[in-house]
Amino acid sequence: MKKLIQIGSVLSLIVVFTAVATFAQAGFGTDVNIPFAFTIGDRSYEAGEYNLKIDKLAIGTATLAIRDPKTDAFQRVLLSATGDSTAGDIRLVFDLIDGQGHLTTVKTPDRTYAVIRSRSERNAAKVRKEKASEIGGSASSF
């Protein structure tokens, strides 16, 4: 009986770790050229080529990692799921406020995410929003 419990415990752990490893590998990445200066959170970026990677954390959340290949600057921001997506690739949606792009939404082939912003950023966007701009890149699974 003791041996049966040990075998059952080991098999249960194998199943759990396999499921976690499979879920952790679910993500998308792309290189994208953004033709205007923009901000994500409290960090500003110049126009140019950037590497993006989206990693799912749990149901309804993900992270966006953005890396500037010229300087190796790296930033990770938290995303909140807002619904399903019809995009076939990764799309970035920016609000243009006072001529500066602010990343607000990330669309992947399977889900749409909102960038979690501070209350002051949301209030400024309501008051001074000019228009939205959408940039895309082909999605590749990681």
DSSP file with accessible surface (Angstrom, degrees, kcal/mol):
  #  RESIDUE AA STRUCTURE BP1 BP2  ACC     N-H-->O    O-->H-N    N-H-->O    O-->H-N    TCO  KAPPA ALPHA  PHI   PSI    X-CA   Y-CA   Z-CA
    1    1 A M     >        0   0  173      0, 0.0     4,-1.9     0, 0.0     5,-0.2   0.000 360.0 360.0 360.0 -43.0    0.0    0.0    0.0
    2    2 A K  H  >  +     0   0  160      1,-0.2     4,-2.1     2,-0.2     5,-0.2   0.893 360.0  51.2 -61.8 -41.0    2.8    2.4    0.9
    3    3 A K  H  > S+     0   0  144      1,-0.2     4,-2.4     2,-0.2    -1,-0.2   0.893 107.5  53.2 -63.7 -39.8    4.5    1.7   -2.4
    4    4 A L  H  > S+     0   0  121      1,-0.2     4,-2.4     2,-0.2    -1,-0.2   0.905 108.7  49.4 -63.9 -40.2    1.3    2.4   -4.3
    5    5 A I  H  X S+     0   0  102     -4,-1.9     4,-2.4     2,-0.2    -1,-0.2   0.911 110.6  50.5 -65.7 -41.7    0.9    5.8   -2.6
    6    6 A Q  H  X S+     0   0  101     -4,-2.1     4,-2.4     2,-0.2    -2,-0.2   0.931 111.5  47.1 -63.2 -44.8    4.5    6.7   -3.5
    7    7 A I  H  X S+     0   0   90     -4,-2.4     4,-2.5     1,-0.2     5,-0.2   0.927 112.5  50.2 -63.8 -43.0    4.1    5.8   -7.1
    8    8 A G  H  X S+     0   0   32     -4,-2.4     4,-2.2     1,-0.2    -2,-0.2   0.902 110.5  50.0 -62.0 -40.3    0.8    7.7   -7.3
    9    9 A S  H  X S+     0   0   64     -4,-2.4     4,-2.2     2,-0.2    -2,-0.2   0.923 111.0  48.2 -65.3 -44.2    2.5   10.8   -5.7
   10   10 A V  H  X S+     0   0   82     -4,-2.4     4,-2.2     1,-0.2    -2,-0.2   0.932 112.2  48.7 -63.8 -44.2    5.4   10.7   -8.2
   11   11 A L  H  X S+     0   0  103     -4,-2.5     4,-2.2     1,-0.2    -1,-0.2   0.898 110.1  52.3 -63.2 -39.6    3.0   10.4  -11.2
   12   12 A S  H  X S+     0   0   74     -4,-2.2     4,-2.4    -5,-0.2    -1,-0.2   0.916 109.6  48.9 -62.1 -43.5    0.9   13.3   -9.9
   13   13 A L  H  X S+     0   0   98     -4,-2.2     4,-2.7     2,-0.2     5,-0.3   0.900 109.3  52.6 -64.2 -39.6    4.0   15.5   -9.6
   14   14 A I  H  X S+     0   0   91     -4,-2.2     4,-2.2     2,-0.2    -2,-0.2   0.931 110.4  47.8 -62.1 -44.0    5.1   14.6  -13.1
   15   15 A V  H  X S+     0   0  101     -4,-2.2     4,-2.3     2,-0.2    -2,-0.2   0.934 113.2  47.9 -63.4 -44.4    1.7   15.5  -14.5
   16   16 A V  H  X S+     0   0   83     -4,-2.4     4,-2.4     1,-0.2     5,-0.2   0.945 113.4  46.1 -63.5 -48.2    1.7   18.8  -12.6
   17   17 A F  H  X S+     0   0  136     -4,-2.7     4,-2.4     1,-0.2    -1,-0.2   0.875 111.9  52.1 -66.5 -33.7    5.2   19.8  -13.7
   18   18 A T  H  X S+     0   0   81     -4,-2.2     4,-2.3    -5,-0.3    -1,-0.2   0.930 110.8  47.5 -66.1 -43.4    4.6   18.9  -17.3
   19   19 A A  H  X S+     0   0   60     -4,-2.3     4,-2.4    -5,-0.2    -2,-0.2   0.920 113.1  48.3 -64.5 -41.9    1.4   21.0  -17.4
   20   20 A V  H  X S+     0   0   90     -4,-2.4     4,-2.6     2,-0.2    -2,-0.2   0.926 111.9  49.2 -65.1 -42.8    3.2   24.0  -15.8
   21   21 A A  H  X S+     0   0   46     -4,-2.4     4,-1.2     2,-0.2    -1,-0.2   0.909 111.9  48.7 -64.1 -40.2    6.2   23.7  -18.2
   22   22 A T  H  < S+     0   0   91     -4,-2.3     4,-0.4     1,-0.2     3,-0.4   0.931 113.6  46.2 -65.2 -44.1    3.8   23.5  -21.2
   23   23 A F  H >< S+     0   0   89     -4,-2.4     3,-1.3     1,-0.2    -2,-0.2   0.902 108.6  56.1 -66.0 -38.5    1.8   26.6  -20.0
   24   24 A A  H 3< S+     0   0   62     -4,-2.6    -1,-0.2     1,-0.3    -2,-0.2   0.788 102.3  56.9 -66.7 -25.1    5.0   28.5  -19.3
   25   25 A Q  T 3< S+     0   0  132     -4,-1.2     2,-0.6    -3,-0.4    -1,-0.3   0.585  79.1 108.5 -82.3 -10.1    6.2   28.1  -22.9
   26   26 A A    <   +     0   0   32     -3,-1.3    30,-1.5    -4,-0.4     2,-0.3  -0.564  49.6 111.2 -72.6 115.4    3.1   29.7  -24.3
   27   27 A G  E     -A   55   0A   5     -2,-0.6   115,-1.9   115,-0.5     2,-0.3  -0.982  51.8-128.6-171.8 170.3    4.1   33.0  -25.7
   28   28 A F  E     -AB  54 141A  26     26,-2.1    26,-3.4    -2,-0.3     2,-0.3  -0.952  19.1-175.9-131.2 152.7    4.6   35.1  -28.8
   29   29 A G  E     +AB  53 140A   0    111,-2.1   111,-1.8    -2,-0.3     2,-0.3  -0.987   8.0 158.9-147.3 156.2    7.5   37.2  -30.1
   30   30 A T  E     -A   52   0A  12     22,-2.2    22,-3.3    -2,-0.3     2,-0.4  -0.981  36.9-116.1-164.3 163.0    8.2   39.5  -32.9
   31   31 A D  E     -A   51   0A  91     -2,-0.3     2,-0.4   107,-0.3   107,-0.3  -0.921  37.7-173.6-103.4 137.1   10.4   42.3  -34.2
   32   32 A V  E     -A   50   0A   3     18,-2.8    18,-2.9    -2,-0.4     2,-0.6  -0.989  22.6-142.1-137.1 142.0    8.5   45.6  -34.9
   33   33 A N  E     -A   49   0A  96     -2,-0.4    16,-0.2   103,-0.4   103,-0.1  -0.925  16.2-164.4-102.6 116.6    9.5   48.9  -36.4
   34   34 A I  E     -A   48   0A   0     14,-2.9    14,-2.4    -2,-0.6     4,-0.1  -0.902   5.7-158.5-104.5 115.8    7.7   51.8  -34.6
   35   35 A P        +     0   0   89      0, 0.0     2,-0.3     0, 0.0    12,-0.2   0.305  68.4  46.7 -83.1  11.0    8.0   54.9  -36.7
   36   36 A F  S    S-     0   0   45     10,-0.1    12,-0.2    12,-0.1     2,-0.1  -0.965  92.4 -89.2-145.0 160.6    7.4   57.5  -33.9
   37   37 A A        +     0   0   33     -2,-0.3    64,-1.7    62,-0.2     2,-0.3  -0.433  54.4 172.2 -67.5 145.6    8.6   58.2  -30.4
   38   38 A F  E     -Dc  45 101A   1      7,-2.0     7,-3.3    62,-0.2     2,-0.3  -0.947  25.4-135.6-150.8 167.3    6.6   56.4  -27.7
   39   39 A T  E     -Dc  44 102A  13     62,-2.4    64,-2.1    -2,-0.3     2,-0.4  -0.955   5.0-167.0-128.1 149.8    6.3   55.6  -24.0
   40   40 A I  E >  S-D   43   0A   3      3,-2.4     3,-1.9    -2,-0.3     2,-0.3  -0.961  72.5 -43.0-131.9 114.8    5.4   52.5  -22.2
   41   41 A G  T 3  S-     0   0   30     -2,-0.4    36,-0.0    62,-0.3    76,-0.0  -0.468 124.9 -22.4  64.8-124.0    4.7   53.2  -18.5
   42   42 A D  T 3  S+     0   0  154     -2,-0.3     2,-0.4    -3,-0.1    -1,-0.2   0.325 118.9  92.3-101.9   8.5    7.3   55.6  -17.3
   43   43 A R  E <   -D   40   0A 100     -3,-1.9    -3,-2.4     2,-0.0     2,-0.3  -0.877  60.5-150.8-110.2 135.0    9.9   54.9  -20.0
   44   44 A S  E     -D   39   0A  87     -2,-0.4     2,-0.3    -5,-0.2    -5,-0.2  -0.774  11.0-165.9-102.5 147.3   10.3   56.8  -23.3
   45   45 A Y  E     -D   38   0A  12     -7,-3.3    -7,-2.0    -2,-0.3     2,-0.1  -0.953  16.6-126.2-131.0 150.1   11.6   55.3  -26.5
   46   46 A E        -     0   0  143     -2,-0.3   -10,-0.1    -9,-0.2   -12,-0.1  -0.472  46.2 -82.5 -84.2 163.5   12.8   56.7  -29.8
   47   47 A A  S    S+     0   0   43    -12,-0.2     2,-0.3    -2,-0.1    -1,-0.1  -0.352  83.4  85.5 -62.2 144.6   11.4   55.6  -33.1
   48   48 A G  E    S-A   34   0A  13    -14,-2.4   -14,-2.9   -12,-0.2     2,-0.4  -0.967  76.4 -34.2 155.7-168.3   13.0   52.4  -34.4
   49   49 A E  E     +A   33   0A  84     -2,-0.3     2,-0.3   -16,-0.2    21,-0.3  -0.704  53.3 178.0 -89.5 133.5   13.2   48.6  -34.4
   50   50 A Y  E     -A   32   0A   1    -18,-2.9   -18,-2.8    -2,-0.4     2,-0.5  -0.966  27.0-129.0-136.7 151.0   12.3   46.7  -31.2
   51   51 A N  E     -AE  31  67A  34     16,-2.6    16,-2.4    -2,-0.3     2,-0.4  -0.885  28.5-168.1 -98.3 129.4   12.1   43.1  -30.1
   52   52 A L  E     -AE  30  66A   7    -22,-3.3   -22,-2.2    -2,-0.5     2,-0.4  -0.922  11.0-179.8-118.6 145.1    8.8   42.2  -28.3
   53   53 A K  E     -AE  29  65A  76     12,-1.9    12,-3.0    -2,-0.4     2,-0.5  -0.978   9.7-160.9-143.1 128.9    7.9   39.0  -26.4
   54   54 A I  E     -AE  28  64A   1    -26,-3.4   -26,-2.1    -2,-0.4     2,-0.5  -0.952   9.3-172.0-110.7 125.3    4.6   38.3  -24.7
   55   55 A D  E     -AE  27  63A  30      8,-2.1     8,-2.5    -2,-0.5     2,-0.3  -0.974  20.8-131.6-118.9 127.4    4.5   35.6  -22.0
   56   56 A K  E     + E   0  62A  52    -30,-1.5     6,-0.3    -2,-0.5   -30,-0.1  -0.585  23.5 179.4 -74.1 133.3    1.2   34.4  -20.5
   57   57 A L  E     -     0   0A  89      4,-1.8     2,-0.3     1,-0.5     5,-0.2   0.840  60.9 -33.1 -98.2 -53.5    1.4   34.3  -16.7
   58   58 A A  E >  S- E   0  61A  53      3,-1.0     3,-2.1   -35,-0.0    -1,-0.5  -0.891  92.8 -45.4-153.9-178.4   -2.1   33.1  -15.7
   59   59 A I  T 3  S+     0   0  170     -2,-0.3     3,-0.1     1,-0.3    22,-0.0  -0.411 129.2   7.0 -62.2 119.7   -5.6   33.3  -17.0
   60   60 A G  T 3  S+     0   0   22     -2,-0.2    21,-3.0     1,-0.2     2,-0.3   0.414 116.7  81.7  91.4  -3.0   -6.2   36.9  -17.9
   61   61 A T  E <   +EF  58  80A  46     -3,-2.1    -4,-1.8    19,-0.2    -3,-1.0  -0.963  42.4 157.3-135.5 155.9   -2.6   38.2  -17.4
   62   62 A A  E     -EF  56  79A   0     17,-1.8    17,-3.2    -2,-0.3     2,-0.4  -0.946  30.4-120.1-158.0 172.0    0.6   38.4  -19.3
   63   63 A T  E     -EF  55  78A  13     -8,-2.5    -8,-2.1    -2,-0.3     2,-0.5  -0.953  12.0-148.5-122.2 148.1    3.8   40.3  -19.5
   64   64 A L  E     -EF  54  77A   0     13,-2.6    13,-2.4    -2,-0.4     2,-0.5  -0.973  11.7-164.7-112.3 122.3    5.2   42.3  -22.4
   65   65 A A  E     -EF  53  76A   6    -12,-3.0   -12,-1.9    -2,-0.5     2,-0.4  -0.943   6.0-171.3-106.8 126.9    9.0   42.4  -22.7
   66   66 A I  E     -EF  52  75A   2      9,-2.8     9,-2.2    -2,-0.5     2,-0.4  -0.974   2.1-174.0-120.7 132.8   10.4   45.0  -25.0
   67   67 A R  E     -EF  51  74A  87    -16,-2.4   -16,-2.6    -2,-0.4     7,-0.2  -0.992  20.7-143.5-130.8 132.9   14.1   45.2  -25.8
   68   68 A D     >  -     0   0   15      5,-2.4     4,-2.4    -2,-0.4     5,-0.5  -0.850  11.4-158.3 -91.0 110.8   16.0   47.8  -27.8
   69   69 A P  T  4 S+     0   0   54      0, 0.0    -1,-0.1     0, 0.0   -19,-0.1   0.769  87.9  58.6 -66.0 -21.0   18.6   45.9  -29.8
   70   70 A K  T  4 S+     0   0  140    -21,-0.3   -20,-0.0     1,-0.2    -2,-0.0   0.897 126.3  14.2 -73.1 -40.4   20.8   49.0  -30.3
   71   71 A T  T  4 S-     0   0   92     -3,-0.4    -1,-0.2     2,-0.1     3,-0.1   0.474  94.0-126.1-112.5  -7.6   21.3   49.6  -26.5
   72   72 A D     <  +     0   0  109     -4,-2.4     2,-0.1     1,-0.2    -2,-0.0   0.674  51.8 161.5  62.9  17.3   20.1   46.3  -25.0
   73   73 A A        -     0   0   36     -5,-0.5    -5,-2.4    -6,-0.0     2,-0.4  -0.476  20.2-163.1 -65.7 140.5   17.7   48.4  -22.8
   74   74 A F  E     +F   67   0A 102     -7,-0.2     2,-0.3    -2,-0.1    -7,-0.2  -0.981  15.6 176.9-134.5 138.4   15.0   46.1  -21.5
   75   75 A Q  E     -F   66   0A  19     -9,-2.2    -9,-2.8    -2,-0.4     2,-0.4  -0.998  10.8-161.5-141.2 143.3   11.5   46.7  -19.9
   76   76 A R  E     -F   65   0A 129     -2,-0.3     2,-0.3   -11,-0.2   -11,-0.2  -0.992  12.8-176.3-125.3 129.7    8.8   44.4  -18.8
   77   77 A V  E     -F   64   0A  20    -13,-2.4   -13,-2.6    -2,-0.4     2,-0.3  -0.928  26.2-114.3-126.1 152.8    5.2   45.5  -18.3
   78   78 A L  E     -F   63   0A  84     -2,-0.3    38,-1.8   -15,-0.2     2,-0.4  -0.648  28.5-160.8 -86.8 137.8    2.1   43.8  -17.0
   79   79 A L  E     -FG  62 115A   0    -17,-3.2   -17,-1.8    -2,-0.3     2,-0.4  -0.920   5.8-151.6-119.0 147.3   -0.8   43.2  -19.3
   80   80 A S  E     -FG  61 114A  49     34,-2.6    34,-3.2    -2,-0.4   -19,-0.2  -0.970  25.9-115.5-119.7 130.1   -4.5   42.5  -18.5
   81   81 A A  E     + G   0 113A  22    -21,-3.0    32,-0.3    -2,-0.4     3,-0.1  -0.381  31.6 175.4 -66.3 136.1   -6.7   40.4  -20.8
   82   82 A T  E     -     0   0A  89     30,-3.1     2,-0.3     1,-0.4    31,-0.2   0.439  57.7 -56.6-117.8  -6.8   -9.6   42.4  -22.3
   83   83 A G  E    S- G   0 112A  27     29,-1.1    29,-3.3   -23,-0.0    -1,-0.4  -0.909  70.7 -45.1 154.9-179.9  -11.0   39.8  -24.7
   84   84 A D        -     0   0  130     -2,-0.3     2,-0.3    27,-0.2    27,-0.3  -0.313  53.2-135.1 -74.5 163.0  -10.4   37.5  -27.6
   85   85 A S        -     0   0   19     25,-0.4    27,-0.1    24,-0.1    -1,-0.0  -0.896  21.0-165.7-122.8 151.3   -8.5   38.7  -30.6
   86   86 A T        +     0   0  151     -2,-0.3     2,-0.2     3,-0.0    -1,-0.1   0.301  56.0 119.8-110.9   4.9   -9.0   38.4  -34.3
   87   87 A A        -     0   0   17     21,-0.4    -2,-0.1     1,-0.1    24,-0.1  -0.475  53.7-154.7 -71.8 138.5   -5.5   39.6  -35.2
   88   88 A G  S    S+     0   0   71     -2,-0.2    51,-0.3     2,-0.1     2,-0.2   0.558  80.1  18.3 -86.7  -9.3   -3.4   37.1  -37.1
   89   89 A D  S    S-     0   0   47     19,-0.1     2,-0.4    49,-0.1    49,-0.2  -0.778 105.1 -63.3-143.4-173.5   -0.2   38.6  -35.7
   90   90 A I  E     -H  137   0A   1     47,-1.6    47,-2.5    -2,-0.2     2,-0.4  -0.695  50.8-173.6 -83.8 128.6    0.9   40.9  -32.9
   91   91 A R  E     -HI 136 107A  70     16,-2.5    16,-3.3    -2,-0.4     2,-0.5  -0.983  11.5-154.5-124.3 135.5   -0.6   44.4  -33.1
   92   92 A L  E     -HI 135 106A   4     43,-4.1    43,-3.1    -2,-0.4     2,-0.5  -0.932   7.3-157.3-108.7 130.7    0.4   47.3  -30.9
   93   93 A V  E     -HI 134 105A  18     12,-3.0    11,-2.9    -2,-0.5    12,-1.7  -0.943  11.0-170.1-112.5 125.4   -2.2   50.1  -30.4
   94   94 A F  E     -HI 133 103A   0     39,-3.6    39,-2.8    -2,-0.5     2,-0.4  -0.910  17.2-142.6-114.1 139.6   -0.9   53.5  -29.3
   95   95 A D  E     -HI 132 102A  14      7,-2.7     7,-2.5    -2,-0.4     2,-0.7  -0.857  20.8-138.0 -91.4 134.1   -2.9   56.6  -28.1
   96   96 A L  E     +HI 131 101A  27     35,-3.2    34,-2.9    -2,-0.4    35,-0.8  -0.872  27.7 175.8 -95.7 114.9   -1.3   59.8  -29.4
   97   97 A I  E >  S-HI 129 100A   6      3,-2.7     3,-1.9    -2,-0.7    32,-0.2  -0.982  71.5 -17.9-123.6 118.5   -1.3   62.4  -26.6
   98   98 A D  T 3  S-     0   0  103     30,-0.7    -1,-0.2    -2,-0.5     3,-0.1   0.888 128.0 -54.5  52.7  39.8    0.4   65.7  -27.3
   99   99 A G  T 3  S+     0   0   61      1,-0.2     2,-0.4    -3,-0.0    -1,-0.3   0.466 116.6 112.1  79.5  -0.6    2.2   64.1  -30.2
  100  100 A Q  E <   - I   0  97A  53     -3,-1.9    -3,-2.7   -64,-0.1     2,-0.3  -0.902  65.9-128.6-109.7 131.3    3.7   61.3  -28.1
  101  101 A G  E     -cI  38  96A   0    -64,-1.7   -62,-2.4    -2,-0.4     2,-0.5  -0.622  20.9-167.2 -78.6 135.0    2.6   57.7  -28.6
  102  102 A H  E     -cI  39  95A  39     -7,-2.5    -7,-2.7    -2,-0.3     2,-0.3  -0.986  23.1-125.5-123.4 118.1    1.5   55.8  -25.5
  103  103 A L  E     + I   0  94A   6    -64,-2.1   -62,-0.3    -2,-0.5    -9,-0.2  -0.463  42.6 156.3 -65.4 125.6    1.1   52.0  -25.7
  104  104 A T  E     +     0   0A  14    -11,-2.9    11,-2.5     1,-0.3     2,-0.3   0.674  56.3  28.8-119.8 -32.3   -2.4   51.1  -24.6
  105  105 A T  E     -JI 114  93A  33    -12,-1.7   -12,-3.0     9,-0.2     2,-0.4  -0.990  51.1-163.2-140.8 142.7   -3.3   47.7  -26.1
  106  106 A V  E     -JI 113  92A   0      7,-2.9     7,-3.3    -2,-0.3     2,-0.5  -0.995  12.2-162.4-124.8 123.2   -1.4   44.6  -27.4
  107  107 A K  E     -JI 112  91A  61    -16,-3.3   -16,-2.5    -2,-0.4     5,-0.2  -0.919   9.8-178.9-108.0 128.8   -3.3   42.2  -29.7
  108  108 A T        -     0   0    0      3,-2.9   -21,-0.4    -2,-0.5   -19,-0.1  -0.701  46.8 -93.9-114.0 172.0   -2.0   38.6  -30.1
  109  109 A P  S    S+     0   0   46      0, 0.0   -24,-0.1     0, 0.0     3,-0.1   0.770 123.8  26.6 -60.0 -21.7   -3.4   35.9  -32.3
  110  110 A D  S    S+     0   0   58      1,-0.3   -25,-0.4   -26,-0.1     2,-0.3   0.614 125.4  18.8-117.5 -12.2   -5.4   34.5  -29.4
  111  111 A R        -     0   0   77    -27,-0.3    -3,-2.9   -24,-0.1     2,-0.4  -0.999  57.8-130.9-157.6 153.6   -6.1   37.4  -27.0
  112  112 A T  E     -GJ  83 107A  18    -29,-3.3   -30,-3.1    -2,-0.3   -29,-1.1  -0.925  28.3-166.8-107.3 134.1   -6.2   41.2  -26.6
  113  113 A Y  E     -GJ  81 106A   6     -7,-3.3    -7,-2.9    -2,-0.4     2,-0.4  -0.933  13.2-143.2-122.8 145.9   -4.4   42.7  -23.7
  114  114 A A  E     -GJ  80 105A  29    -34,-3.2   -34,-2.6    -2,-0.4     2,-0.4  -0.863  25.2-120.3-102.9 139.4   -4.5   46.2  -22.1
  115  115 A V  E     -G   79   0A  11    -11,-2.5     2,-0.5    -2,-0.4   -36,-0.2  -0.653  31.3-119.8 -75.2 129.0   -1.3   47.7  -20.7
  116  116 A I        -     0   0   95    -38,-1.8     2,-0.3    -2,-0.4   -38,-0.2  -0.616  41.3-175.7 -75.0 119.7   -1.9   48.4  -17.0
  117  117 A R        -     0   0   48     -2,-0.5   -13,-0.0     1,-0.1     2,-0.0  -0.808  26.8-101.2-117.6 159.6   -1.5   52.2  -16.6
  118  118 A S     >  -     0   0   55     -2,-0.3     4,-2.1     1,-0.1     5,-0.2  -0.284  36.2-109.2 -72.8 163.3   -1.5   54.5  -13.6
  119  119 A R  H  > S+     0   0  181      1,-0.2     4,-2.6     2,-0.2     5,-0.2   0.898 119.4  54.1 -61.8 -40.2   -4.5   56.6  -12.8
  120  120 A S  H  > S+     0   0   85      1,-0.2     4,-2.3     2,-0.2    -1,-0.2   0.891 107.7  50.4 -64.3 -37.7   -2.7   59.8  -13.9
  121  121 A E  H  > S+     0   0   46      2,-0.2     4,-2.1     1,-0.2    -1,-0.2   0.915 111.2  48.6 -64.5 -42.5   -1.9   58.3  -17.3
  122  122 A R  H  X S+     0   0   99     -4,-2.1     4,-1.8     2,-0.2    -2,-0.2   0.920 112.1  48.4 -64.0 -41.7   -5.5   57.3  -17.8
  123  123 A N  H  X S+     0   0   79     -4,-2.6     4,-1.8     1,-0.2    -2,-0.2   0.913 111.2  50.0 -65.5 -41.9   -6.8   60.7  -16.8
  124  124 A A  H  X S+     0   0   24     -4,-2.3     4,-2.7     1,-0.2    -1,-0.2   0.896 108.8  53.4 -62.9 -38.4   -4.3   62.5  -19.2
  125  125 A A  H  X S+     0   0    4     -4,-2.1     4,-1.1     1,-0.2    -1,-0.2   0.889 107.4  50.8 -65.5 -37.5   -5.4   60.2  -22.0
  126  126 A K  H  < S+     0   0  166     -4,-1.8    -1,-0.2     1,-0.2    -2,-0.2   0.906 117.0  40.0 -65.8 -38.4   -9.1   61.1  -21.5
  127  127 A V  H  < S+     0   0  122     -4,-1.8    -2,-0.2     1,-0.2    -1,-0.2   0.918 128.8  24.5 -78.6 -43.7   -8.3   64.8  -21.6
  128  128 A R  H  < S+     0   0  113     -4,-2.7   -30,-0.7    -5,-0.2     2,-0.2   0.236  77.0 141.3-114.2  15.3   -5.7   65.0  -24.4
  129  129 A K  E  <  +H   97   0A 115     -4,-1.1   -32,-0.2    -5,-0.2     3,-0.1  -0.394  19.7 176.0 -65.2 126.9   -6.2   62.0  -26.6
  130  130 A E  E     -     0   0A 109    -34,-2.9     2,-0.3     1,-0.4    -1,-0.2   0.879  56.5 -46.3 -94.9 -56.1   -5.7   62.9  -30.2
  131  131 A K  E     -H   96   0A 137    -35,-0.8   -35,-3.2     2,-0.0    -1,-0.4  -0.974  53.4-101.9-166.5 173.8   -6.1   59.6  -32.1
  132  132 A A  E     -H   95   0A  57     -2,-0.3     2,-0.4   -37,-0.2   -37,-0.2  -0.825  24.8-162.9-110.7 149.2   -5.0   56.0  -32.0
  133  133 A S  E     -H   94   0A  34    -39,-2.8   -39,-3.6    -2,-0.3     2,-0.4  -0.990   5.9-152.1-131.3 140.0   -2.3   54.4  -34.1
  134  134 A E  E     -H   93   0A  82     -2,-0.4     2,-0.4   -41,-0.2   -41,-0.2  -0.951  10.5-175.1-120.2 130.0   -1.8   50.6  -34.7
  135  135 A I  E     -H   92   0A  22    -43,-3.1   -43,-4.1    -2,-0.4     2,-0.3  -0.950  10.7-165.1-120.6 142.7    1.6   49.0  -35.5
  136  136 A G  E     -H   91   0A  28     -2,-0.4  -103,-0.4   -45,-0.3     2,-0.3  -0.845  15.3-179.2-131.2 163.5    2.0   45.3  -36.3
  137  137 A G  E     -H   90   0A  11    -47,-2.5   -47,-1.6    -2,-0.3     2,-0.2  -0.975  42.1 -91.4-151.7 153.8    4.6   42.5  -36.6
  138  138 A S        -     0   0   92     -2,-0.3     2,-0.3  -107,-0.3  -107,-0.3  -0.491  44.0-128.0 -72.6 135.5    4.4   38.9  -37.5
  139  139 A A        -     0   0   34    -51,-0.3     2,-0.4    -2,-0.2  -109,-0.2  -0.658  23.9-173.9 -86.3 137.4    3.9   36.6  -34.5
  140  140 A S  E     -B   29   0A  62   -111,-1.8  -111,-2.1    -2,-0.3     2,-0.1  -1.000  24.8-122.6-129.1 133.3    6.1   33.7  -33.9
  141  141 A S  E      B   28   0A 100     -2,-0.4  -113,-0.2  -113,-0.2  -115,-0.1  -0.464 360.0 360.0 -74.8 146.0    5.4   31.3  -31.1
  142  142 A F              0   0  120   -115,-1.9  -115,-0.5  -117,-0.2    -1,-0.0  -0.860 360.0 360.0-112.6 360.0    8.0   30.6  -28.4
